[in-house]
C-alpha cells in the first residue's frame, strides 16, 4: 500500500475492512454519529487498536481524532498523525 497527498475515495478503500466505530452505531464514530458514514466526516472506522500488535486484518483502516491506523499485516498496525495545516 502506498500513500500520497490526495483525497481518499471509495475506490481507494475498495477491499478495506471498514467497520462501525468503537462507540457503537449511535456513538460519535458509529454509522449515524457525526463521523460515521451518514455524518459529516464520511466513512465509519474499525475499532482503534490499543497497541501496534493489537488484533487486526491486513487492509483494515481505523481512525480517531489524532491518528489514522492501518493494519499492514495480521495483528500489525501502523499509524500516522492527523493535524491541521
TINU-809236 format. One record per residue (C-alpha): residue in three letters; x, z negated, y. Coordinates in Angstrom, 1 decimal. Example, Ala and Ser with C-alpha at 12.3 -4.5 7.8 and 13.67 -1.06 7.14 Angstrom:
// residues 2
@residu ALA; c1 12.3; c3 -7.8; c2 -4.5
@residu SER; c1 13.7; c3 -7.1; c2 -1.1
END
This chain:
// residues 85
@residu UNK; c1 0.0; c3 0.0; c2 0.0
@residu UNK; c1 1.3; c3 0.9; c2 3.4
@residu UNK; c1 0.2; c3 -0.3; c2 6.8
@residu UNK; c1 0.1; c3 1.5; c2 10.1
@residu UNK; c1 -1.1; c3 0.7; c2 13.6
@residu UNK; c1 -4.6; c3 2.2; c2 13.2
@residu UNK; c1 -8.2; c3 1.1; c2 12.9
@residu UNK; c1 -9.1; c3 0.3; c2 9.2
@residu UNK; c1 -12.0; c3 2.5; c2 7.9
@residu UNK; c1 -14.2; c3 2.2; c2 4.9
@residu UNK; c1 -12.1; c3 5.0; c2 3.3
@residu UNK; c1 -9.0; c3 2.8; c2 3.8
@residu UNK; c1 -10.7; c3 0.0; c2 1.9
@residu UNK; c1 -12.1; c3 2.1; c2 -1.0
@residu UNK; c1 -11.4; c3 0.2; c2 -4.2
@residu UNK; c1 -10.5; c3 -3.1; c2 -2.5
@residu UNK; c1 -12.3; c3 -6.1; c2 -3.8
@residu UNK; c1 -14.0; c3 -7.5; c2 -0.7
@residu UNK; c1 -16.5; c3 -10.3; c2 -1.3
@residu UNK; c1 -18.5; c3 -12.7; c2 0.9
@residu UNK; c1 -16.7; c3 -15.2; c2 2.9
@residu UNK; c1 -15.8; c3 -18.7; c2 1.8
@residu UNK; c1 -18.7; c3 -20.4; c2 3.5
@residu UNK; c1 -21.5; c3 -18.6; c2 1.7
@residu UNK; c1 -24.0; c3 -16.0; c2 2.6
@residu UNK; c1 -25.2; c3 -17.6; c2 5.8
@residu UNK; c1 -21.9; c3 -19.1; c2 6.9
@residu UNK; c1 -19.7; c3 -17.7; c2 9.7
@residu UNK; c1 -17.9; c3 -15.4; c2 7.3
@residu UNK; c1 -20.7; c3 -14.7; c2 4.9
@residu UNK; c1 -22.7; c3 -11.4; c2 4.8
@residu UNK; c1 -25.1; c3 -12.4; c2 7.5
@residu UNK; c1 -22.7; c3 -14.5; c2 9.6
@residu UNK; c1 -21.0; c3 -13.3; c2 12.8
@residu UNK; c1 -18.0; c3 -11.9; c2 10.9
@residu UNK; c1 -20.0; c3 -10.7; c2 7.9
@residu UNK; c1 -21.0; c3 -7.0; c2 7.2
@residu UNK; c1 -24.1; c3 -7.4; c2 9.4
@residu UNK; c1 -22.3; c3 -9.4; c2 12.1
@residu UNK; c1 -20.3; c3 -8.0; c2 15.0
@residu UNK; c1 -16.9; c3 -8.2; c2 13.3
@residu UNK; c1 -17.6; c3 -5.8; c2 10.4
@residu UNK; c1 -16.9; c3 -6.5; c2 6.7
@residu UNK; c1 -17.1; c3 -9.7; c2 4.8
@residu UNK; c1 -14.0; c3 -11.3; c2 3.3
@residu UNK; c1 -12.9; c3 -12.6; c2 0.0
@residu UNK; c1 -12.0; c3 -16.3; c2 -0.1
@residu UNK; c1 -8.8; c3 -17.1; c2 1.8
@residu UNK; c1 -6.0; c3 -18.1; c2 -0.6
@residu UNK; c1 -4.6; c3 -21.6; c2 -0.2
@residu UNK; c1 -1.1; c3 -20.5; c2 -1.3
@residu UNK; c1 0.9; c3 -17.3; c2 -1.9
@residu UNK; c1 0.3; c3 -17.8; c2 -5.6
@residu UNK; c1 -3.4; c3 -18.5; c2 -5.5
@residu UNK; c1 -5.7; c3 -16.7; c2 -7.9
@residu UNK; c1 -6.3; c3 -13.1; c2 -6.8
@residu UNK; c1 -6.6; c3 -9.5; c2 -8.0
@residu UNK; c1 -4.3; c3 -6.8; c2 -6.6
@residu UNK; c1 -6.0; c3 -5.0; c2 -3.7
@residu UNK; c1 -8.2; c3 -7.9; c2 -2.7
@residu UNK; c1 -8.3; c3 -8.5; c2 1.1
@residu UNK; c1 -9.3; c3 -11.7; c2 2.9
@residu UNK; c1 -9.2; c3 -12.9; c2 6.4
@residu UNK; c1 -9.7; c3 -15.9; c2 8.6
@residu UNK; c1 -9.3; c3 -16.5; c2 12.3
@residu UNK; c1 -5.5; c3 -16.3; c2 12.2
@residu UNK; c1 -4.3; c3 -14.1; c2 9.3
@residu UNK; c1 -5.1; c3 -11.1; c2 7.1
@residu UNK; c1 -4.3; c3 -11.7; c2 3.5
@residu UNK; c1 -3.7; c3 -9.0; c2 0.8
@residu UNK; c1 -3.3; c3 -9.6; c2 -2.9
@residu UNK; c1 -0.3; c3 -7.3; c2 -3.7
@residu UNK; c1 -0.3; c3 -8.2; c2 -7.4
@residu UNK; c1 -2.2; c3 -10.5; c2 -9.7
@residu UNK; c1 -2.0; c3 -14.0; c2 -8.1
@residu UNK; c1 0.4; c3 -12.8; c2 -5.5
@residu UNK; c1 -0.7; c3 -12.9; c2 -1.8
@residu UNK; c1 1.0; c3 -11.8; c2 1.4
@residu UNK; c1 -0.4; c3 -12.4; c2 4.9
@residu UNK; c1 0.1; c3 -11.1; c2 8.4
@residu UNK; c1 -0.7; c3 -13.0; c2 11.6
@residu UNK; c1 -3.6; c3 -11.7; c2 13.8
@residu UNK; c1 -3.2; c3 -12.0; c2 17.5
@residu UNK; c1 -4.4; c3 -10.6; c2 20.8
@residu UNK; c1 -2.2; c3 -8.5; c2 23.0
END
